[in-house]
Amino acid sequence: PSAALLPSETQRSDSVSLHSTGARTAPSSSSSEVVAGPDAEPILRQFRSWIGVGESLSRQANKKMRRLVGQSWLTNRFGDASVEESFGAYLMHHQLKYVQRAMLALGCMLLIAAVYQASLLKFEHDSRGAGGVLQGGVSMMIVADEHALETHIAAACIVFSTNGLLRTRAGAARWPILICAAAIVCYSIYLAATLRACINVIATEADPTAATWASNAFHAYRFLGFVFMIAMLCVLSCLDYVYAIGSCLLVWLSFLSAEAYLFLRLPRTHPPDSPAATDLRLAAAAAVVDAILAAPVAMLVLLYGTRRINRFERQIFLTTVALQDDGDQKRDLIAGKHTVLLALFSNPTVPPKL
């Protein structure tokens, strides 16, 4: 069955709730529908017993809740399928709108970068004598690729297209997959652009020192782009921990493949026995070592933070379900929907003073 959202949360934000299946239904009137399925009532009854003894917000009560729904310590996912489906709908309802805004802002930033790139290229190739001023330093990486403008525009189109799909019913139901796919495609586009620019610059450098410096500079630029993409996936994408792991691993494999390709390609840009080829081979080998050792360390640190954030979100979800169910029970009792029977029994053998 489709899992509904918490009624109080739904009524504060929207008049209807959007389920993970894409169907729109009216808000539910009871928090017992938050955890749907045949095992829902025992779970809620156990939650209610912990609230009754005053453990609703304690660490031990939260641990008991996670064990009751079978939460995995590795993936953070709930073992109960209905609870996991409910959390997916809860996460989509609260986080999807922020993801859409973030993607809209990212697309605008890419368009600004495209305008900036076009201005730099025009300044570099100015016929009034300004050409060549940017040929050096980090600016070399900006003007080396003549297709950089098209790269920014293509990435912006992908981001805006994904944002449009997320606003549809079918796209909203599969928003983690769409975000992961868009991130990997955009990263691959920029990675291919930096590889092309790196090879073009190094092939024109006759000085071994300058060629080695250019190789190290491009590697630092690619490593910075890798860390930035991992941070975007772990912090700003609001992805579930499992999706974050999968997307980060694909990004790391792409980065490692690019460094391995340059290890084979860069020495061929100069004669085999030249000092430049030897220096480039050593620089490319160091870049591959960084991709194997340093890049996973940065990725694991960010993924650990993502795991803690996701675990805290799931803890808030379970606590909210428990507190909302307790509030519904008290509300129904006050409204007269539930009756409490008080029975008095008399035993003639007991002394009257008792």
Secondary structure, 3 states (H helix, E strand, C coil): CCCCCCHHHHHHHCCCEECCCCCEECCCCCHHHCCCCCCHHHHHHHHHHHHHCCCCCCHHHHHHHHHHCCCCCCCCCCCCHHHHHHHHHHHHHHHHHHHHHHHHHHHHHHHHHHHHHHHHHHHHCCCCCCCCCCCCCCHHHHHCCCCHHHHHHHHHHHHHHHHHHHCCHHHHHCHHHHHHHHHHHHHHHHHHHHHHHHHHHHHCCCCHHHHHHHHHHHHHHHHHHHHHHHHHHHHHCCCCHHHHHHHHHHHHHHHHHHHHHHHHHHHHHCCCCCHHHHHHHHHHHHHHHHHHHHHHHHHHHHHHHHHHHHHHHHHHHHHHHHHHHHHHHHHHHHHCCCCCCCCCCCCCCCCCCC
